[in-house]
Amino acid sequence: MVALRARRRSLHWKLSLSILPSPAPQLFQTPLRTSRQSYDDLRFAYLRSPDGGYPADISVPPSRSGSGRRDPSSQAAASSGPASNGVFDPLSLEDESPWKKYYKDLEVKKEIRKDVERT
């Protein structure tokens, strides 16, 4: 009973937000596919870490970046570049470090996920 309500609620929101064009199910597939692709594009754009990888808790299709992690050889090459002063080091405490903002964003996302699961 609860699962049926959740499905109806999901369908209602999709119709209300004009994600689905009409109440005919055969017409739902194309807009849903387009909407899901847009969501995936946003997700992969905003969840990428400063080193180009993705967090372990999201699934990354192979077409995005292989395993989602950089290989050690490229990391060694990057550490000898202009960022070798520690600004791009994931353990850096510098205010300019992109990792500092990234870790702060991860904490906010964890809190949001907890709140969503509670409701």
Secondary structure, 3 states (H helix, E strand, C coil): CHHHHHHHHHHHHHHHCCCCCCCCHHHCHHHHHHHHHHHHHHHHHHCCCCCCCCCCCCCCCHHHHCCCCCCHHHHHHHHCCHHHHCCCCCCCCCCCCHHHHHHHHHHHHHHHHHHHHHC
